Amino acid sequence: MTSAAKALKLVFCGTPQFAVPTLEALLAAGHEVALAVSQPDRPAGREHQLTAPPVKQRALAAGLEVTQPEKIKSNAEFRSQLEAIAPDAIVVVAYGRIIPPWMLAAPRLGCVNLHASLLPKYRGAAPIQWAIAMGDAYTGNTTMLLEEGLDTGPILMQETMEIGPEQTAVELFPLMANAGAPLVVRTLAGLADGTIHPEPQNHEGATYAPLLDREDGRMDFRLRSATELYNRWRGFQPWPGAFTALNGKKLIVHRMAIAHESYASRLGFAEPGWILAEDGHLLACCAENTWLELQEVQLEGKKRLDAADFLRGNPLTGDARLG
């Protein structure tokens, strides 16, 4: 931390790996993290072993005090703990809990949140996934002051990031987490010295990124073009992914690509959902007479296979359809 920057007393609220780079950046900047707040340990893995969330693990490794309240809205013990700390700011990154009014009012600089979109676009729980799924060419991080509405608070700083045409959510998550960490540090410095002034959001331009549902991964070949299905597959990694049905059995598509234009021009018009095997390639017709190449698939109860191996064990009939 430079001599001009002021060390702040902070409470940090976060749970998954996405929040860890920000916690590390705050510590590296010389701030005092008086308390780390994370969600309770949850069962994880095939053995369903009780596992501490990544933020808790990193905080304990740094020698920080950690608390994991199941509820916070009317938790008198937790409220007393925070009020005794009297933090300059509360930093919230992917905590997964609604911050109650008493907590919003506790720190003198407010509750500073890192949100992985260019607000007011993609308010909600899954902004990275939906930005990719909608085919956006860029996204970004926003720091804002939390208020009672869902991601409606005034904007502090924003930083844009490109989305590569083949980039998946799995690849974009760590890039945005690492880019957001120094943005939070700069935001706190600006709030402390008065050089950053909160700007209200344009609520009329708001869009939403709701929590993903299993059905979001279902491929609708009649409704969506190859590009739309490909973008949704990129965005919905690792879950809910992309799946359809073949001969009444679930077919998961692990890898896909938009088929070369020559396929569409040569094959002519086909009904959406029609599936074609050609020289070890597996092709599916989508809306607007566009085509997807299904490169790696997994039939219900079977191993995941590349298209050529799948077709050797599952020859297609002339009337084969997906969906």
N, C-alpha and C positions, 0 to 999 in steps of 0.2 A: 504494500500500500504506500502510495506517495505521501509526502508530508502534508500535501494539500487535502488529501482525502481523510475523512473522519471515520474511525472505527465505530461501528454501531453495535448495540446489544440487540440480538435478533432471536426470534423463535422461528424455526423452520418446520413447515408442515409438508410432507410428501410421502409417497409410498413406493412406487415402482422404480425401475432402473432409469426411466426418463428423468426423474428428479435428482438422481445422484450427482451428475456433473454440476448442477447449480449448488448443491450443498458443498461440494469440493471447492468450487470457485469462491464461495463466500468465506470459507476457512482460509484459503490461499490469500484472499484479499485482506486478511487480518481482522475480520469481523468476529465478534464474540457470539457464537451460537449457544445461547444459554439453555436451550431445550430443543430437542428434535421430536416432532409429533408424527406418528405413523399409524396406519391401520393395524389392527391386531394380527398376530401370526395366523396363517391359514394352512390347511392341508394342501400339499402339492405333490406332483409326480405320481407314478403308478402305485407307489406304496402309501400315498396320502399322508406323508409325514408332515407334522406341523413345522412350517418353515417361516422364518422371519423375512419380512419384506426387505428389498435391497436398501432402502433408506435406513432402516434400523441397523442392518449389518454394517453399513458404512459409518453411521453415527457412532456405534459402539466401538468400532475400530479406531475412531478418532478420539475416543474418550469422552464423548458427549453424553449428557443425561438424556434418556429416551422415555417417552410415555406413549401408550397405545390405547387411548380410551375407546371403548366400544361405541359410546355416544358422547356428543359434546354439547348439544343444544341446552340441556338442563343439567349438566354435570357440574355440581357445585364445587367438588374437589378440584376438578380440572380448571375451573374458572379462578378459584383462589390461587392455584399454582401459577397461572399466567399473570394474574394481577400482581402477585408478589414479585415476579420477574420485572414487570414494567418495561417491556421491550420497546425499543425505538420503532421497530417495524416487525411485522409478521410476514414472512415470505411463504407463499403457497404455490407448490408445483405438483400437479397431479396427485393431490392428497386423496381425492375421492370422497370427500365429505362436504356438505353445505356448511359454510362458515356462518354461525349465528350472529345476530346483531350485536350482542354484548362483546363478542370477539372482534368484530369489525371496528368497534369503537375503542378497543383497548390500547393500541399503539399510537403514539403521537404522529407518526408518518403514515399510518394506515396499514392495511393488508395488501401487500404487493404480490400480484399473481403473474406467472408466466403462462401464456396460452399459445398453443402451437397453430395459430392461424393469423391472418391479417384482419383482425376484427374491424368492422362488425361481421365479416364473412366467417361462416362456420363456427358460430357459437355452439357449445355443447360438448359432449363427451368424446367424440371421435373425429376431430378436425383433420388430422393427418390422413386418415383412411379415406374420408369423403373428398378431400381435395384431389387425391389421386383418382379415386373412383369417378369423379366428375370430369376427368381429363384436363385439369388445370395445368398450365405450363409453369406456374410458380405459386409459392405459398410464402410463409414467413412466421416469425415469432412476434408476439405482442406482449409488452408488460402493461399492466393496468392496475388501478386501485379497485379492489373488490367492493361490491355493494350487495344489497339483498337480491337483486335480479340475477338471472343466469348469464354470466359473461357480459353484463351490460355496463360495467363500470367505466369510468373515464380512462382514456388511453394515455400512457406515459411515454413509451418508446416503441418503435416498430422497426423490423429489419426483414428484408425480403430474401427469399431463397428460391432458386430454380428447382423445378422437378424434372428430372431426366425422363425422356419418352419411354424408357424401359424400366425405370426405377419402381421398386415396390415399397410398400409401407414398412416392411422389415428393414430395408436399406435406408429409408428416409428418417425413421425414428431416431437413431443415434446421431445423425447429422444435425437434426433440429435440436436435440437435447444439448449437444456440445456447443451449438451456436447460441442457444438461449442462455446458457450459463453466464458468459461475460456480459450479455445484455442486461441481466438482472443486476449484476455488480455495478454497471454504469448507471442504471436506473436509480439504485439506492444512493449513489454518490450525488446524482442530480437532485434528488429529493432533499437530501441532507443540506446541500449548499444553495438550494433555491433556484437552480438553473433549469429545472424541469417543471413544467406547469401542466397539470392534467387537462386533457382535451375531451369534451363529451363525444361519445360515439354518435354516428348518424344511424339512428335506430331504424329508419326507413330502408336502409340498405342491408339489414341483417338477414343472414341465412343460417340454417341450423344443420348441425352434424350430430344426429342422434346416436345413442349407443347402438352398436351393431347387433343384429339379430341373426340367428342361424339362416333364416329364409333369405337374407340379403345375398347369400352365396348361391342361391338357385339361379341357374342360367335360363333366361327366357329368350329363346331364339326367335320367336315371332315378334317380340316387342323391341328387342335391342339389336343394333348392328354389331358387326365384329369388333369395331373399335370400342364401342360402349362395353361390350362384354370383356374385352381385354383390359380396359381401364379398371373395371370393377374387380377383376381378378388381381390386378396389381395392388389395388387399394385394400383389398380384403385379405391380405396375407398377414399373419399366418392363419387367421380365423375371421370369418367362416369360409374363406377360400372360394372355390367355384365348383359346383357340382350339378349334375343333371341325372337323367335316368336312361338306361339302355335295356330294352327287353324286360322292363319291370324291375331292374336292379339299379341301385345307386351307382353312378359313375362319377368319381372325383377326378377333376382335371388339375394335375399338379403343375404342369407347364403348358403354355400355349403361346401362339403368335398369330398376328394377323396374316392371313395367307397372301401370297404374292398376287398382284393384280392379274397376272396371266391365268391363274386358276379361274377366277371369276369370268374373265372374258371367254375362256375356252369351254368352261362347263355350262355356260348359259344360265338361264333362269331355273331355279329349283325352289322347292318349298322349304321354308325355314324349319330347321330341325333335321333335314335330310343329311345323312352321313355317308361319306364316300371313302373307300380305301383305294389308294393309288401308289404303287411303287414303295410300299412301306410307310406311306404318309396317311394320316387320318384327318379328314377334312369335314367340317360341319358348316352347313349353310345357315346364315343368320338373316336378320331383317335387312331390307334394302338390297337383297341379292349380294351380300358381302359374305366372306368366308373366313373361318378360323381354322388354323392348323392345331390340332390337339396333340401335343408332343409327348406328354407323359401322363398316363391315366391309371386309375385304380378302380377295378370293378369290385363291387360289394363282396367282402369276404376274401378277396384276393390280394396279391402283392402289387405294388406300384410298378409299372412297366413303361418303357418307351413305346412309341406307337408301333414300330415294326414288330417287337416281341409280343405286344398285345394282339396284333392282328394275326400272328402265327397261331396263337392259341384260341383266338375268338374270331373266326372268319365271319364276315358280315353277310347277311342276306340282302337281296335287292330292295326289300321294303324296310330296311332298318331305319329307325327314327330315334332322335334324341328328345327327351322331355317327357 
